Amino acid sequence: MEPEAIYAALLEADGMEDPYPLYAALHEHGSIMVAEPGLVLIPGYEVVRSVLADPEFGVDDAEVFDRGFPDWRDHPALDAQNLLSLNGADHGRIRALLAGRFTRRRVQALEPVVGALIDELLEVMADRGADGSPVDFMADFAYALPVAVICELLGVPDWDAGALRALGRSLTAVLEPEIDDDVLAEGDAAAVTLAGMFAEVTADRRARPRDDLISELVAVADSPDAPISRSELIQNLILLLIAGFECSASLFGSGLRIVLTGQEAGDSLRSGSVAPDAFVEEVLRYESPVQDTGRRRRSPGEISGVAIETDDELVLLLGAANRDPRRFADPDAFRPHRTDSGSLSFGAGPHFCLGATLARLEATMAFPRLLRRFPALAAAGQPQRRPGATSRTFARMPVRIR
């Protein structure tokens, strides 16, 4: 099977459901390959890592959009003011501002808040499943927890988790490799709604500051020589919100699915023979929340002997890199005790995920508490995946707690 056909299969329903045999087929072709003119696939771990770390390679920004999609400014979902669509000095300027709010020290200080939210949600699950009825783990915990945490951090704890989940689903859908007009229209509507919500709350914090992240950032945006404009602030607050729960929800769903389908994983976590952080790191490697990302060279060059032109689309297959047999022993086996850890699930280099430390904190605290609270936790039917080649997550996961 040739690389072009493999990539096409990854975008079909069966490939989205289980991409790993297709990744294995790509690995047989090497670490990097031209699938067709202008499209370069990179499944190899070391090559993916080197591209992510090299500032010569950038994300698709306004300049790229202007060349390939001149009408992009008519679509709010494609706004190029957030970190996902910025390169160089503009990216560095805004990232420096936001990164200072997600230091390890600041995230660790959230432990009491995260712990309290976990316990509260577990009680809700216990009440809903007390009579043996199925509970949807994705709605009642996997999304509910990270939504509550990021909203608490931002300063909007009263925002509705279900509504935010729906908005996030619509907005992240435009990041998939293939979208149609309906998907884009739905994403535009979600972007407008979220921008309106943040415009309202930033105006409120401007008039009545509080002890929260939004107030802190509003003060910076309103200061002389501010490093971020008001419109940039709103777009990056949207990004912080959505990224703050989408990847974590995927991590929770994948981790619990592994526990429910492999008794040893759950028993090891309950007994303490596997450390929660080791379990979480292996879940990230085994089922990357984000399966691919894109880059382009700023100027013509080469990667591992493959000639690359400026407009060539480089598809970095994170999910494949995390199962590269050149990097990981027995890559398709779930081994939380493995010594060859080090996934690329949160990226690397200039665009490394700002929320990685927070997602890890949530997961390492949540899984042991979840399994201790519900020792008889079991599947109550087949989970349903949300369609997507880039985002790998579950839409629904019915479980019984007793």
C-alpha positions as CSV (number, residue, x, y, z in Angstrom):
1,M,0.0,0.0,0.0
2,E,1.5,3.3,-1.1
3,P,1.8,6.3,1.2
4,E,-0.8,8.3,-0.7
5,A,-3.4,5.5,-0.3
6,I,-2.5,5.0,3.4
7,Y,-3.1,8.7,4.1
8,A,-6.4,8.6,2.2
9,A,-7.4,5.6,4.3
10,L,-6.5,7.5,7.5
11,L,-9.2,10.1,6.6
12,E,-11.9,7.4,6.2
13,A,-14.2,6.2,9.0
14,D,-12.3,2.9,9.6
15,G,-9.0,4.7,9.6
16,M,-10.2,7.2,12.2
17,E,-11.5,4.4,14.3
18,D,-8.2,2.5,14.3
19,P,-5.3,4.3,12.6
20,Y,-2.6,2.2,14.1
21,P,-2.3,-0.6,11.4
22,L,-2.1,2.2,8.8
23,Y,0.7,3.9,10.9
24,A,2.5,0.6,10.9
25,A,2.3,0.5,7.1
26,L,3.7,4.0,6.9
27,H,6.6,3.1,9.1
28,E,7.6,0.4,6.5
29,H,8.1,3.2,4.0
30,G,10.4,5.1,6.3
31,S,10.4,8.2,8.6
32,I,9.5,10.7,5.9
33,M,8.0,10.4,2.5
34,V,6.3,12.4,-0.3
35,A,2.8,11.1,-0.6
36,E,2.0,13.4,-3.6
37,P,3.5,16.6,-4.9
38,G,3.1,19.2,-2.2
39,L,2.2,16.7,0.5
40,V,4.9,15.2,2.8
41,L,4.0,12.7,5.5
42,I,6.3,12.3,8.5
43,P,5.5,9.3,10.8
44,G,9.0,8.9,12.2
45,Y,9.6,10.0,15.8
46,E,13.0,11.6,15.4
47,V,12.0,13.5,12.3
48,V,8.8,14.7,13.8
49,R,10.6,15.9,16.9
50,S,13.3,17.7,14.9
51,V,10.7,19.5,12.7
52,L,8.7,20.6,15.8
53,A,11.8,21.9,17.5
54,D,13.1,23.8,14.4
55,P,11.9,27.4,14.1
56,E,12.5,27.2,10.4
57,F,9.2,25.3,10.2
58,G,6.1,27.3,11.0
59,V,2.4,26.7,11.4
60,D,-0.1,27.9,8.8
61,D,-0.5,31.7,9.5
62,A,-2.2,34.6,7.8
63,E,0.4,34.7,5.0
64,V,-0.3,31.0,4.2
65,F,-4.0,31.5,4.4
66,D,-3.8,34.5,2.0
67,R,-2.1,32.3,-0.6
68,G,-4.3,29.3,-0.3
69,F,-7.7,30.6,1.0
70,P,-8.1,34.3,0.2
71,D,-11.6,34.4,1.8
72,W,-10.4,33.1,5.2
73,R,-11.0,36.5,6.9
74,D,-14.7,36.0,6.3
75,H,-14.6,33.0,8.7
76,P,-14.3,33.7,12.4
77,A,-13.3,30.1,13.1
78,L,-10.1,30.7,11.1
79,D,-9.0,33.8,13.0
80,A,-5.2,33.9,12.9
81,Q,-4.6,35.9,16.1
82,N,-4.2,32.9,18.4
83,L,-1.0,30.9,19.1
84,L,-2.1,28.1,16.8
85,S,-1.8,30.4,13.8
86,L,1.2,32.6,14.7
87,N,4.9,32.4,14.0
88,G,8.0,34.3,14.8
89,A,7.9,37.5,16.9
90,D,4.1,37.6,17.1
91,H,4.0,34.1,18.4
92,G,6.8,34.8,20.9
93,R,5.3,38.0,22.1
94,I,1.9,36.4,23.1
95,R,3.3,33.0,24.2
96,A,5.7,34.8,26.6
97,L,2.7,36.5,28.2
98,L,0.6,33.4,28.5
99,A,3.4,31.0,29.5
100,G,4.1,32.9,32.6
101,R,0.6,32.1,33.8
102,F,1.0,28.3,33.3
103,T,4.3,27.7,35.1
104,R,4.7,24.5,37.0
105,R,4.5,26.3,40.3
106,R,1.3,28.0,39.4
107,V,-0.3,24.8,38.1
108,Q,0.8,22.8,41.2
109,A,-0.9,25.5,43.4
110,L,-4.2,24.3,41.8
111,E,-4.0,20.9,43.4
112,P,-6.5,21.6,46.2
113,V,-9.0,23.1,43.6
114,V,-8.5,20.1,41.3
115,G,-8.9,17.6,44.1
116,A,-12.1,19.2,45.3
117,L,-13.6,19.2,41.8
118,I,-12.7,15.6,41.3
119,D,-14.4,14.5,44.5
120,E,-17.5,16.6,43.7
121,L,-17.8,15.0,40.3
122,L,-17.3,11.5,41.7
123,E,-20.2,12.1,44.0
124,V,-22.4,13.2,41.1
125,M,-21.4,10.0,39.3
126,A,-22.2,7.9,42.4
127,D,-25.7,9.5,42.7
128,R,-26.5,9.0,39.1
129,G,-25.3,5.4,39.0
130,A,-26.5,4.3,42.5
131,D,-29.3,2.2,41.1
132,G,-27.1,0.5,38.6
133,S,-28.1,2.8,35.7
134,P,-25.3,3.5,33.2
135,V,-23.4,6.8,33.6
136,D,-21.8,8.5,30.6
137,F,-18.2,8.9,31.7
138,M,-17.4,11.4,29.0
139,A,-20.1,13.8,29.9
140,D,-20.1,13.4,33.7
141,F,-16.3,13.3,34.2
142,A,-14.0,13.4,31.2
143,Y,-15.3,16.7,30.0
144,A,-16.8,18.0,33.2
145,L,-13.5,18.0,35.2
146,P,-11.2,19.9,32.8
147,V,-14.0,22.3,31.8
148,A,-14.5,23.1,35.5
149,V,-10.7,23.5,36.1
150,I,-10.0,25.8,33.2
151,C,-13.1,27.9,34.0
152,E,-12.1,28.2,37.6
153,L,-8.6,29.3,36.5
154,L,-9.9,31.8,34.0
155,G,-12.5,33.1,36.4
156,V,-15.8,32.0,34.8
157,P,-16.8,29.0,37.1
158,D,-20.5,29.5,36.3
159,W,-20.1,28.8,32.6
160,D,-22.1,25.7,31.5
161,A,-19.9,22.7,30.8
162,G,-22.3,21.1,28.3
163,A,-22.6,24.3,26.3
164,L,-18.8,24.7,26.2
165,R,-18.3,21.1,25.2
166,A,-20.6,21.6,22.2
167,L,-18.9,24.9,21.2
168,G,-15.5,23.2,21.5
169,R,-16.5,20.4,19.3
170,S,-17.7,22.7,16.6
171,L,-14.6,24.9,16.7
172,T,-12.1,22.1,16.8
173,A,-13.8,20.4,13.9
174,V,-12.3,23.0,11.6
175,L,-8.9,21.7,12.4
176,E,-9.5,18.4,10.7
177,P,-7.8,17.7,7.4
178,E,-11.1,17.6,5.4
179,I,-14.0,19.8,6.2
180,D,-17.1,21.0,4.3
181,D,-19.1,24.2,4.2
182,D,-21.4,23.0,6.9
183,V,-18.6,22.3,9.3
184,L,-17.0,25.6,8.7
185,A,-20.3,27.4,9.2
186,E,-20.8,25.6,12.5
187,G,-17.3,26.5,13.5
188,D,-17.9,30.2,12.6
189,A,-21.0,30.3,14.7
190,A,-19.1,28.8,17.7
191,A,-16.3,31.3,17.3
192,V,-18.7,34.2,17.2
193,T,-20.5,32.9,20.3
194,L,-17.3,32.4,22.3
195,A,-15.9,35.8,21.2
196,G,-19.0,37.4,22.4
197,M,-18.8,35.6,25.8
198,F,-15.2,36.7,26.3
199,A,-15.9,40.2,25.1
200,E,-18.6,40.5,27.8
201,V,-16.5,39.0,30.6
202,T,-13.4,41.1,29.7
203,A,-15.5,44.3,29.7
204,D,-16.8,43.3,33.2
205,R,-13.3,42.6,34.5
206,R,-12.1,45.9,33.1
207,A,-14.8,47.7,35.1
208,R,-14.7,45.3,38.2
209,P,-11.3,43.4,38.4
210,R,-11.2,40.2,40.4
211,D,-8.5,37.8,41.5
212,D,-8.5,35.7,38.3
213,L,-6.6,35.1,35.2
214,I,-8.9,37.1,32.9
215,S,-8.6,40.2,35.1
216,E,-4.8,39.8,35.2
217,L,-4.6,39.6,31.4
218,V,-7.1,42.4,30.9
219,A,-4.9,44.7,33.0
220,V,-1.9,43.7,30.8
221,A,-3.8,44.4,27.6
222,D,-4.9,47.8,28.8
223,S,-1.4,48.9,30.0
224,P,0.9,51.3,28.1
225,D,2.9,49.4,25.4
226,A,0.7,46.3,26.0
227,P,2.2,43.1,24.5
228,I,-1.3,42.0,23.4
229,S,-4.2,43.8,21.8
230,R,-7.8,43.4,23.0
231,S,-8.8,41.4,20.0
232,E,-5.7,39.1,20.4
233,L,-6.6,38.7,24.0
234,I,-10.1,37.4,23.2
235,Q,-8.9,35.0,20.6
236,N,-6.2,33.6,22.9
237,L,-8.7,33.3,25.8
238,I,-10.8,31.2,23.4
239,L,-7.8,29.0,22.7
240,L,-6.9,28.6,26.4
241,L,-10.5,27.6,27.2
242,I,-11.0,25.0,24.4
243,A,-7.5,23.6,24.6
244,G,-7.8,23.5,28.3
245,F,-10.5,20.8,28.2
246,E,-10.3,19.1,24.8
247,C,-7.0,17.3,25.2
248,S,-7.7,16.4,28.8
249,A,-11.1,14.9,28.0
250,S,-9.4,12.7,25.3
251,L,-6.8,11.6,27.8
252,F,-9.4,10.6,30.4
253,G,-11.5,8.7,27.8
254,S,-8.5,6.8,26.4
255,G,-7.1,6.1,29.8
256,L,-10.4,4.7,31.2
257,R,-10.9,2.6,28.0
258,I,-7.5,1.0,28.5
259,V,-8.5,0.2,32.1
260,L,-11.8,-1.2,31.2
261,T,-10.4,-3.5,28.5
262,G,-7.3,-4.6,30.4
263,Q,-7.8,-5.7,34.0
264,E,-4.1,-5.5,34.7
265,A,-3.9,-1.7,34.1
266,G,-6.7,-1.0,36.6
267,D,-5.4,-3.4,39.2
268,S,-1.9,-1.9,38.9
269,L,-3.2,1.6,39.5
270,R,-5.4,0.6,42.4
271,S,-2.6,-1.3,44.1
272,G,0.0,1.4,43.5
273,S,2.4,-0.9,41.6
274,V,2.1,1.5,38.7
275,A,2.6,5.2,39.5
276,P,-0.2,7.4,38.2
277,D,2.3,9.6,36.3
278,A,3.8,6.6,34.6
279,F,0.3,5.4,33.6
280,V,-0.7,8.8,32.3
281,E,2.5,9.1,30.2
282,E,1.9,5.8,28.6
283,V,-1.7,6.7,27.8
284,L,-0.4,9.8,26.1
285,R,2.0,7.8,24.0
286,Y,-0.4,5.0,23.3
287,E,-3.4,7.2,22.4
288,S,-2.3,10.7,21.5
289,P,-5.2,13.2,22.0
290,V,-3.9,15.0,18.9
291,Q,-3.0,12.6,16.1
292,D,-1.4,15.0,13.7
293,T,-0.3,18.6,13.2
294,G,1.0,20.6,10.2
295,R,4.1,22.6,9.4
296,R,5.7,24.4,6.4
297,R,9.2,25.5,5.8
298,R,9.9,29.2,5.7
299,S,12.3,28.6,2.7
300,P,13.1,25.7,0.5
301,G,15.4,23.0,2.0
302,E,15.4,19.4,2.9
303,I,14.6,17.0,5.7
304,S,16.5,13.7,6.0
305,G,17.4,14.0,2.3
306,V,13.8,14.8,1.1
307,A,13.6,18.1,-0.8
308,I,11.0,20.5,0.7
309,E,9.5,23.5,-1.0
310,T,8.1,26.5,0.9
311,D,4.4,25.7,0.1
312,D,4.7,22.0,0.8
313,E,2.3,20.8,3.5
314,L,4.1,18.7,6.1
315,V,1.8,16.4,8.0
316,L,3.5,15.4,11.3
317,L,1.8,12.2,12.4
318,L,2.1,12.4,16.2
319,G,0.1,9.3,16.7
320,A,2.4,7.4,14.4
321,A,5.6,8.9,15.9
322,N,4.5,7.7,19.3
323,R,4.4,4.2,18.0
324,D,7.5,4.3,15.9
325,P,9.3,0.9,16.3
326,R,12.6,2.7,15.7
327,R,12.0,4.6,19.0
328,F,9.8,2.4,21.2
329,A,10.1,-1.3,21.9
330,D,6.9,-3.2,21.1
331,P,5.2,0.1,20.3
332,D,1.7,-1.3,20.1
333,A,1.8,-2.7,23.6
334,F,0.6,-0.6,26.6
335,R,3.5,-0.7,29.0
336,P,3.4,1.9,31.8
337,H,6.6,0.4,33.1
338,R,8.5,1.1,29.9
339,T,11.8,2.9,30.2
340,D,11.7,4.3,26.6
341,S,9.0,6.9,27.4
342,G,8.8,10.4,26.0
343,S,5.8,10.9,23.7
344,L,5.3,13.9,21.4
345,S,1.6,14.2,22.2
346,F,2.0,17.7,23.5
347,G,4.3,18.7,20.7
348,A,7.8,20.1,21.1
349,G,9.7,23.3,20.4
350,P,8.1,26.8,20.1
351,H,4.5,25.5,19.9
352,F,4.8,23.0,22.9
353,C,1.3,22.9,24.5
354,L,1.0,25.5,27.3
355,G,-1.5,23.3,29.2
356,A,0.6,20.1,29.3
357,T,1.4,20.4,33.0
358,L,-2.2,21.1,33.9
359,A,-3.5,18.1,31.9
360,R,-1.0,15.8,33.5
361,L,-1.9,17.1,37.0
362,E,-5.6,16.5,36.4
363,A,-5.1,13.0,35.1
364,T,-2.6,11.9,37.7
365,M,-4.9,13.0,40.4
366,A,-8.1,11.8,38.9
367,F,-7.4,8.2,37.8
368,P,-6.4,6.8,41.3
369,R,-9.4,8.6,42.9
370,L,-11.8,7.4,40.3
371,L,-10.7,3.7,40.6
372,R,-10.6,3.8,44.4
373,R,-14.1,5.4,44.5
374,F,-15.5,2.8,42.1
375,P,-13.7,-0.5,42.5
376,A,-16.4,-2.3,40.4
377,L,-16.3,0.3,37.6
378,A,-17.2,-1.5,34.3
379,A,-18.2,-0.8,30.8
380,A,-22.0,-0.6,30.1
381,G,-21.9,-0.8,26.4
382,Q,-19.6,0.1,23.5
383,P,-18.1,3.6,23.6
384,Q,-18.6,5.9,20.6
385,R,-15.8,7.8,19.1
386,R,-16.2,11.4,17.9
387,P,-15.3,11.3,14.1
388,G,-11.9,12.9,13.4
389,A,-8.5,12.1,12.1
390,T,-6.7,14.9,14.1
391,S,-8.6,14.8,17.4
392,R,-8.9,11.4,18.9
393,T,-11.5,11.3,21.6
394,F,-14.8,9.6,22.6
395,A,-18.2,11.2,22.3
396,R,-19.8,8.8,24.7
397,M,-18.6,6.1,27.1
398,P,-21.3,4.4,29.2
399,V,-20.1,2.8,32.4
400,R,-21.6,1.2,35.6
401,I,-20.2,2.0,38.9
402,R,-21.6,-0.9,40.8
